[in-house]
């Protein structure tokens, strides 16, 4: 065990050093050249990373196999890697984007929904997904003076986690570590902040089993719980990459949530509403979601089980 831990520490340190080198290069070359470099790396990873490639193809087949051929699924899988290579290039070049003016790259519509919610003074919950470029979404909001806090999972590689947190702080918004920041979330809501939450992955947090692409998926219930407790809206917001390599933000009206005497039922129903809204945006731009993630990994132990807590 000690030997494995030592190996992992060395591996993580080497990866972080290589990443620092790559970031330095990408910030010194034009954006389209940086995207080209990252797309080449993405193509190589797709070709040689059998595990990631197979997971991506398998999950796309689970979601779209009834409507797309094997060749279309494989092509879509390649485009997933192509997209995230582009998104990573922009994310790693964030200081350059900020210096050049983030509004030249990103346009937004529907932000009045969030502004109206924040005007009430009780804060708001924003749900998005690992879709498009969620890091640039947070940066754009902070640079446009929206009071933003983001709940994020602490990464296993401490060097990589430090890079991500520092980047978010540089962009102007605060990162709240998932699972250990409940007080900070409550404090931020009382200050009238918007809390950004990504609830589209199977993680070790309390969740409910709801439908996602026709299959049960363990989905975090934090947004539904907070919305009920503080009587605040849940507002969907997403950023997607356009064909011209600019980004578009779409902010939607608050979800219509259900509150009855049956809190357990409401938790599942409202979490399903959250799942439905990000499934809808993924269906529009399927290449812009993280299909290599094991979204359906956790399944109910009993057919009747809908709410589940982490072990």
VOGU-3710 file (C-alpha; in Angstrom, 3 decimals, decimal comma):
1> xxxxxxxxxx> 0,000/0,000/0,000  2,814/2,407/0,924  4,543/1,655/-2,387  1,340/2,372/-4,337  0,810/5,624/-2,439  4,389/6,685/-3,204  3,922/5,830/-6,888  0,670/7,799/-7,028  2,308/10,811/-5,381  5,138/10,775/-7,936
11> xxxxxxxxxx> 2,696/10,309/-10,815  0,522/13,194/-9,658  3,565/15,431/-9,219  4,844/14,601/-12,723  1,415/15,206/-14,243  1,163/18,581/-12,494  4,608/19,631/-13,744  3,733/18,643/-17,325  0,440/20,531/-17,021  2,240/23,669/-15,809
21> xxxxxxxxxx> 4,535/23,435/-18,832  1,604/22,977/-21,223  -0,289/25,891/-19,664  2,748/28,107/-20,085  3,009/27,222/-23,788  -0,706/27,657/-24,530  -0,754/31,104/-22,926  2,028/32,279/-25,240  0,508/31,279/-28,573  -2,613/32,475/-30,453
31> xxxxxxxxxx> -5,934/30,955/-29,406  -6,599/29,017/-32,606  -3,087/27,566/-32,546  -3,598/26,555/-28,893  -6,885/24,889/-29,823  -5,161/23,051/-32,659  -2,462/21,780/-30,298  -5,019/20,574/-27,771  -7,183/18,941/-30,440  -4,147/16,975/-31,597
41> xxxxxxxxxx> -3,545/15,865/-27,997  -7,248/14,993/-27,693  -7,097/12,866/-30,856  -4,045/11,026/-29,521  -5,764/10,376/-26,196  -8,858/9,067/-27,989  -6,700/6,745/-30,076  -4,463/5,371/-27,346  -6,587/5,598/-24,179  -8,609/2,443/-24,624
51> xxxxxxxxxx> -10,448/2,717/-21,304  -11,650/6,272/-21,838  -12,552/5,638/-25,470  -14,513/2,480/-24,654  -16,368/4,162/-21,785  -17,325/7,091/-23,994  -18,573/4,855/-26,818  -20,397/2,558/-24,383  -22,209/5,412/-22,641  -23,123/7,104/-25,916
61> xxxxxxxxxx> -24,513/3,772/-27,105  -26,603/3,480/-23,937  -28,076/6,924/-24,575  -28,337/7,018/-28,379  -27,885/3,425/-29,559  -31,535/3,151/-30,543  -31,277/6,139/-32,899  -27,643/6,238/-34,113  -25,497/3,679/-35,936  -22,217/2,336/-34,552
71> xxxxxxxxxx> -20,307/4,557/-36,966  -22,270/7,631/-35,845  -21,633/6,771/-32,200  -17,888/6,447/-32,791  -17,811/9,733/-34,706  -19,694/11,416/-31,872  -17,222/9,958/-29,356  -14,328/11,490/-31,319  -16,114/14,820/-31,261  -16,475/14,582/-27,481
81> xxxxxxxxxx> -12,683/14,480/-27,181  -12,352/17,210/-29,797  -14,736/19,450/-27,872  -13,085/19,032/-24,502  -9,672/19,585/-26,052  -11,024/22,952/-27,231  -12,596/23,721/-23,856  -9,382/22,820/-22,014  -7,339/25,068/-24,292  -9,580/28,003/-23,390
91> xxxxxxxxxx> -9,660/27,108/-19,704  -5,872/26,944/-19,479  -5,629/30,263/-21,328  -8,053/31,977/-18,935  -5,689/34,806/-17,842  -5,168/35,687/-21,514  -8,931/35,662/-22,130  -9,496/37,902/-19,113  -6,812/40,309/-20,288  -8,248/40,496/-23,811
101> xxxxxxxxxx> -11,827/40,858/-22,523  -13,984/37,839/-21,806  -17,082/39,459/-23,321  -15,471/39,361/-26,764  -15,577/35,553/-26,613  -18,818/34,916/-24,713  -22,369/36,175/-25,203  -25,294/35,574/-22,855  -29,064/35,557/-22,979  -31,734/35,153/-20,333
111> xxxxxxxxxx> -29,629/36,560/-17,473  -32,640/38,585/-16,326  -33,966/35,370/-14,760  -31,003/35,251/-12,390  -31,000/39,002/-11,824  -34,667/38,963/-10,810  -34,008/36,131/-8,349  -30,974/37,836/-6,811  -32,914/41,097/-6,469  -35,005/39,373/-3,785
121> xxxxxxxxxx> -31,914/39,319/-1,577  -32,106/35,651/-0,563  -29,655/34,202/-3,034  -30,294/31,650/-5,753  -29,172/28,211/-6,830  -27,798/27,779/-10,325  -27,561/24,298/-11,746  -25,334/23,448/-14,656  -23,369/20,412/-15,748  -19,958/19,248/-16,872
131> xxxxxxxxxx> -20,991/20,575/-20,226  -19,676/23,087/-22,736  -17,153/25,041/-20,691  -18,389/25,370/-17,129  -15,156/26,993/-15,920  -15,465/29,853/-18,410  -19,124/30,173/-17,439  -18,105/30,894/-13,857  -15,376/33,275/-14,989  -17,794/35,209/-17,227
141> xxxxxxxxxx> -20,294/35,611/-14,398  -17,653/36,836/-11,960  -16,203/39,262/-14,500  -19,703/40,625/-15,123  -20,225/41,277/-11,406  -22,613/38,469/-10,509  -22,013/37,454/-6,850  -20,974/33,858/-7,417  -19,841/30,952/-5,274  -19,244/27,527/-6,839
151> xxxxxxxxxx> -19,491/24,158/-5,097  -16,758/21,902/-6,451  -15,336/18,490/-5,595  -11,785/18,547/-4,277  -9,621/16,763/-6,848  -7,525/13,748/-5,823  -4,377/15,279/-7,293  -3,550/18,153/-4,901  -1,397/19,909/-7,481  -4,194/19,862/-10,034
161> xxxxxxxxxx> -6,736/20,931/-7,409  -4,535/23,920/-6,527  -4,376/24,953/-10,205  -8,173/24,810/-10,551  -8,911/26,682/-7,306  -6,343/29,385/-8,066  -7,781/29,802/-11,555  -11,285/30,258/-10,127  -10,040/32,776/-7,586  -8,179/34,649/-10,323
171> xxxxxxxxxx> -11,380/34,818/-12,337  -13,071/36,425/-9,349  -15,279/33,787/-7,791  -14,968/31,600/-4,719  -14,709/27,827/-4,731  -16,541/25,955/-1,936  -15,310/22,390/-1,404  -18,145/19,901/-1,821  -19,061/18,056/1,375  -17,260/20,381/3,770
181> xxxxxxxxxx> -18,668/23,783/2,916  -22,281/23,659/4,155  -21,814/26,639/6,466  -20,170/28,630/3,687  -23,059/27,831/1,330  -25,619/29,001/3,894  -23,577/32,121/4,658  -23,300/32,918/0,948  -27,038/32,520/0,403  -27,742/34,871/3,295
191> xxxxxxxxxx> -25,421/37,371/1,607  -27,546/37,149/-1,535  -25,070/35,186/-3,641  -25,721/32,793/-6,480  -24,501/29,276/-5,692  -23,361/27,290/-8,715  -23,845/23,517/-8,482  -22,932/20,753/-10,930  -25,278/17,862/-10,260  -24,814/15,707/-13,355
201> xxxxxxxxxx> -22,357/13,140/-12,000  -22,448/10,032/-9,830  -20,484/11,162/-6,765  -20,271/10,171/-3,110  -22,930/12,586/-1,867  -26,562/12,121/-0,821  -28,678/11,575/-3,894  -31,813/10,189/-5,472  -32,291/7,760/-8,334  -33,949/9,587/-11,210
211> xxxxxxxxxx> -34,202/9,057/-14,938  -31,347/10,188/-17,177  -31,524/9,169/-20,836  -34,074/6,511/-19,929  -32,012/4,890/-17,163  -31,869/5,349/-13,408  -28,931/7,503/-12,368  -27,823/8,431/-8,854  -28,163/12,213/-8,800  -27,096/14,676/-6,057
221> xxxxxxxxxx> -30,061/16,132/-4,184  -28,246/19,110/-2,666  -29,932/21,674/-4,894  -33,439/20,333/-4,176  -32,732/20,204/-0,431  -31,398/23,767/-0,271  -34,213/25,124/-2,444  -36,814/23,671/-0,075  -35,027/24,682/3,116  -34,460/28,312/2,124
231> xxxxxxxxxx> -37,372/28,726/-0,324  -35,098/29,926/-3,091  -35,260/29,273/-6,843  -33,261/26,794/-8,883  -32,150/28,409/-12,131  -30,663/26,340/-14,978  -27,727/27,932/-16,775  -25,469/26,449/-19,455  -22,663/27,529/-21,760  -22,032/25,838/-25,103
241> xxxxxxxxxx> -19,376/26,204/-27,783  -20,576/27,481/-31,166  -19,247/26,543/-34,591  -17,317/29,824/-34,838  -15,463/28,913/-31,582  -17,274/31,553/-29,541  -19,439/30,621/-26,558  -23,108/31,180/-25,808  -24,671/31,242/-22,333  -28,345/30,380/-21,897
251> xxxxxxxxxx> -29,985/31,192/-18,564  -33,480/29,774/-18,153  -36,455/30,638/-15,974  -36,506/29,117/-12,473  -37,725/25,542/-12,318  -41,292/25,005/-11,132  -40,698/22,963/-7,992  -43,212/20,904/-6,037  -43,633/21,258/-2,284  -46,113/19,014/-0,503
261> xxxxxxxxxx> -46,312/17,316/2,886  -44,368/14,381/1,432  -40,817/15,727/1,564  -39,234/12,498/0,318  -41,415/12,444/-2,780  -40,761/16,116/-3,445  -37,015/15,523/-3,216  -37,167/12,916/-5,989  -39,605/14,900/-8,140  -37,570/18,105/-7,959
271> xxxxxxxxxx> -34,278/16,304/-8,551  -35,873/14,713/-11,620  -36,765/18,208/-12,848  -33,095/19,171/-12,492  -32,010/16,040/-14,370  -34,518/16,673/-17,162  -33,256/20,190/-17,826  -29,630/19,218/-18,288  -30,556/16,121/-20,313  -32,387/18,465/-22,653
281> xxxxxxxxxx> -29,317/20,659/-23,238  -27,080/17,580/-23,636  -29,398/16,227/-26,332  -28,962/19,506/-28,233  -25,157/19,326/-28,050  -24,266/15,710/-27,178  -20,577/16,131/-28,013  -20,228/18,734/-25,243  -20,878/16,485/-22,230  -18,420/14,218/-20,340
291> xxxxxxxxxx> -19,524/10,821/-21,642  -16,368/9,177/-20,259  -17,866/9,606/-16,753  -19,556/6,508/-15,270  -22,931/8,199/-14,917  -24,917/4,999/-14,295  -22,368/3,347/-11,994  -24,505/3,355/-8,834  -27,809/1,514/-9,053  -30,592/0,912/-6,514
301> xxxxxxxxxx> -30,122/-2,136/-4,311  -33,881/-2,605/-4,396  -36,297/-1,851/-7,214  -38,335/0,408/-4,913  -35,333/2,463/-3,776  -35,270/6,071/-4,963  -33,322/7,983/-2,283  -29,825/6,918/-1,380  -27,024/8,217/0,849  -23,301/7,574/0,266
311> x> -21,615/4,795/2,197
//
